[in-house]
Structures are given as structure tokens and as C-alpha cells.
Amino acid sequence: MNQNENKSKETLKIHCPPFLNTSLTIKGSTISNRLLLAPMAGLGHIAFRELVAEFGGYGLLFTGMCSAKAVPHENPAVSQVFKWRTAELPHLVCQIFGPDPLSMARAAQRIEKEGFFGVDLNFGCSVSAICKKGSGAILLKSPDLAVDIVKAVRQAVDMPVFVKFRTGWENNVTPAVDIARRFEDAGADALVFHPRIAPDRRSRPPLWEHITHVKQTVSIPVFGNGNLFEWSDCERMFEQTGCDGFSIGRMAVAHPWLFAQWSQGFIPDKQTGFNAAIRLTQLLLKYHDERTAVKLFKKYVPYFGAGFKFGHAICKEVLKGNEITEIQDIITTLALKKPETTLRPNLHLFS
């Protein structure tokens, strides 16, 4: 490692929030640092989590959204979502969505039986397909029902219970501090808070000050979520809100080495992103048939492209591939051209 790389690594360590690598205990279970991989449908699958794990540096990993009604009967051998590696279970939280206390409680019992670190209740997803089923963020319009779900899950399992939620639902907002307090009283062990109103996806910036209010209201850990693209964003969120940790979504998909970079001083080079993309294709084939592997990889492509100055052109090129070997060849060819990267992502490529 040359002198400039040493200097960059030292600078990174100095500016990281001092508590980033301190442990945190959640209902008797301890995590090594304050960084979480946010649950993401179609992106936080077993192959991507293994890629992140190969870099390391995270505190917890979260699955993509799992249907509470399906989980009790799911077969991990064939499921695309309810699938895991035995080695990751001590650091893995399974997120579930559902419209009623009974199905959510039953799903949590299966999750506990399998040995997950914890279960995460989704009251944050604003995708219409989920909300039309009475699940996700739509439950914030019925806070009593949401609280009943937390109570039922708490009574059903002993493992840590996380609650992922938003500020509220547009035109029908229960103050976030009120529902946060009720979630804690119902038995939640940690909150993952995304300070945006549903059903707005990302047309408006997250209001971090709401994280401050929630953190000041409850005694359980609060993880902040929303527009964390650089380690300096985490530093600002911590200084502004006093949150207990950070839930990283889109940027972690774009840079799977992000946790290792922020918490361990890993320094990516010009080839890191290309190598990671190639490795993901290999891992996808490890767990899925080729058709599914290609489909899942194409969900990842916009995030891969977001790290480049001309990301749209790169995405267009990679998406031409219809077989894994073809995709690998395209990525290898692009890597030889050494396209210019950007520090902050192209948000137009983040869905």
C-alpha cells in the first residue's frame, strides 16, 4: 500500500463516527457495529448477502420482504426470498409483511425456529402491490392494528423484534413519536425509521429531524434510514439525530463493500465494482437456475451503473446480456475501458 492509500485510510478512520464500531445489545443479543443492510425486495437475496459478507464490516443483514402468510410453509430449497446460509443466521434478520397479527406471529415463530437473529415487521413499504393487501406502510393508517401486530409477535417469540416504519401515511398521519412510543410499549426491541411520508417513494428528501424526535421519545435503539450515500452522511445523521445506528439500502447495493469501507477502512480500487458484479453473477448461479439468476442480476444493474459518470450507457450495455456468461463478458470488456466513477450516486438510476 502506497503513502497516499495509507493517508486515505487514516483519514477515513478519523472521520468515521466514533461509536460506529462499538457493539450494541438488542434484547440480550449483541451486534458488533452500528451498520445494517436494509431489507430490499428483489435485491437483498441470499446471493447478494453472501457478496456483502465476503467483504464484511456489517452489524446485521436483513432479508428481502417475506410474506407472513407464506413463511410458515416456505421451503428454503425452492424459495427465492426465504433462503439463507447457515453461517449468516447469527447476523441475519428476516423481514416479514402481512395484514394481521395472527399471520405475522406465526411467521415469526417459524423464523425463530430456524435460528435467525431476529424478525423485522414491515410497516414501511409503500409499493402499491403490498399496500393493496393491507400490508406495509398502509398499516400506518390503522395504528391500532399495527400495534396489535407488534404485540402478537412479541408474545409469540423471544428473539429480537425490529419494526421498520415511516413517518406516516399522507393525509392520515399519526405523529411518528406517538406510534414509536406505542411500538415500544407493545414490545418492539428496536426501530428502523425512514422519515418520509408514504406513499411518497423518494420524490422529497427524508426529514432527519423526525429521527431526532423519535430517538428522544423511546428508550430502545433507533436506526436511521434515508439518503445515506457517504460515511459523512452517517456522521451528519448521528450528530443531528443521536440515532443508534444506520440502515443502508440503495448505496449498499451499488457498493457491496460499503460496510467494510466505512467500518474497517477497506479502500476500493477501479476494479472493485466490476469484480463485485462478476462475483454476484457467480453467486446467483450458485443458488438459482440461469433464468432466475439473469432476472435478479438485471435488478442490480441500475445500482451498479449509478456509480459511474455515464451510468445510463453502462446499464444499457450490461442489460443486453441474456445469459450469465454473456453478462460476464460485457462487464469484463467495460472494465478494460476504465470508465469514470462518481463519489455520489446518480440518483436517476436508483429506483
C-alpha positions, -999 to +999 in steps of 0.1 A: +000+000+000+015+034-010+017+065+011-015+081-005-035+050+003-023+050+039-033+086+042-067+080+027-073+051+051-062+071+081-085+100+071-114+076+068-108+062+103-106+097+118-138+109+103-160+079+109-184+084+138-165+073+170-192+049+180-195+032+146-176+001+157-190-001+192-212-031+200-249-028+207-271-052+226-307-057+214-328-078+237-298-097+251-282-103+216-252-083+206-242-069+173-206-058+166-212-024+150-240+000+140-244-007+103-274-026+090-281-038+054-316-026+049-342-051+037-348-047-001-372-067-022-355-083-052-321-071-041-313-084-006-314-120-016-290-148-004-265-142-033-262-105-026-259-110+011-231-135+006-213-109-016-216-084+012-205-109+037-173-116+017-164-080+021-176-079+058-179-049+081-217-050+087-235-054+120-266-071+107-280-083+074-317-082+065-336-105+041-359-091+015-396-089+023-411-123+031-449-129+030-460-137+066-487-160+052-462-179+031-433-182+056-448-210+078-450-233+048-420-220+028-393-244+015-359-226+016-347-250-011-370-235-037-380-201-023-362-171-038-367-150-007-370-172+024-335-187+018-303-183+038-268-196+046-264-213+080-233-192+086-252-159+083-281-168+107-264-153+138-263-119+120-295-122+099-329-106+105-359-118+084-383-091+074-420-101+071-451-083+058-487-091+065-521-076+073-530-092+106-515-102+140-520-140+136-502-145+104-473-122+114-470-141+148-470-175+131-443-164+106-422-150+134-424-184+152-410-202+121-382-176+118-372-181+154-373-218+150-348-216+121-323-196+142-324-161+128-310-132+149-344-115+148-376-106+129-384-073+113-420-061+109-425-041+077-447-010+082-426+009+057-431-005+022-452+019+001-453-002-031-490-004-042-490-042-046-481-046-010-503-019+004-533-032-016-530-063+005-533-043+037-496-047+045-466-025+047-469+013+051-507+012+047-509-001+083-498+033+095-533+044+086-545+019+112-521+024+141-541+003+165-538-027+141-501-021+136-496-020+174-516-052+178-493-069+153-463-059+173-479-072+205-488-106+188-453-111+175-438-101+208-459-127+226-451-154+201-413-152+201-383-144+224-360-132+197-354-095+190-383-078+173-375-049+149-401-025+135-394-007+102-418+022+097-422+056+080-434+089+093-469+080+084-494+079+056-502+110+036-533+129+048-537+105+077-506+109+098-503+097+133-473+116+147-442+094+144-433+099+180-467+087+192-466+055+172-429+049+180-438+051+217-467+026+212-444+002+193-420+002+222-448-003+247-461-032+226-427-050+228-405-038+200-368-041+208-355-018+180-369+007+155-357+012+119-371+046+109-374+060+074-385+097+078-407+100+047-444+101+043-460+072+024-469+066-003-442+090-015-412+069-026-383+094-029-396+125-046-389+145-014-359+143+008-361+124+041-367+147+072-339+136+095-353+158+123-381+133+127-354+107+136-343+131+164-378+133+178-383+095+177-349+089+193-358+113+221-391+096+227-381+059+231-355+041+251-349+013+226-324+016+198-334+036+168-316+031+134-319+059+109-326+053+072-327+076+042-302+092+018-270+077+034-246+077+005-212+085+021-198+080+055-200+117+060-238+114+057-238+089+086-217+113+106-242+141+100-272+120+108-256+109+140-247+144+150-281+157+141-303+129+155-284+109+181-296+077+164-281+044+175-271+032+140-277+033+103-298+012+079-282+013+045-301+003+014-296+016-021-260+026-016-251-008-002-264-024-034-243+000-055-213-006-033-214-040-016-181-032+000-195-002+017-197-017+052-161-028+050-151+006+037-169+026+064-162+004+094-129-013+086-111+011+063-113-010+031-103+011+001-118+001-032-099+005-064-110+010-100-117-028-104-136-034-072-171-026-087-165-048-117-151-077-097-181-074-073-205-076-103-188-106-117-188-123-083-225-116-079-232-134-112-214-164-099-232-164-066-266-160-083-258-192-103-249-209-071-284-205-057-306-202-088-312-215-123-298-193-150-331-177-160-337-166-124-301-156-120-302-133-150-335-118-139-322-110-104-289-096-118-308-072-140-325-058-109-290-050-097-277-034-129-291+002-123-274+003-089-241-009-105-244+018-131-252+045-106-215+046-096-203+057-130-204+091-147-221+077-177-241+052-158-270+051-182-248+040-211-232+013-189-266+000-178-278-002-214-247-022-224-249-047-195-287-052-200-280-066-235-268-098-219-294-126-217-271-153-203-247-151-174-216-158-195-226-131-219-231-106-190-198-115-176-181-109-209-198-075-212-187-065-177-151-076-184-150-056-216-163-025-198-137-029-170-109-027-196-123+007-207-119+020-171-150+043-171-150+073-148-167+067-114-185+092-092-184+097-055-221+102-050-245+080-070-266+090-100-300+091-082-318+088-115-307+052-117-319+044-082-354+030-083 
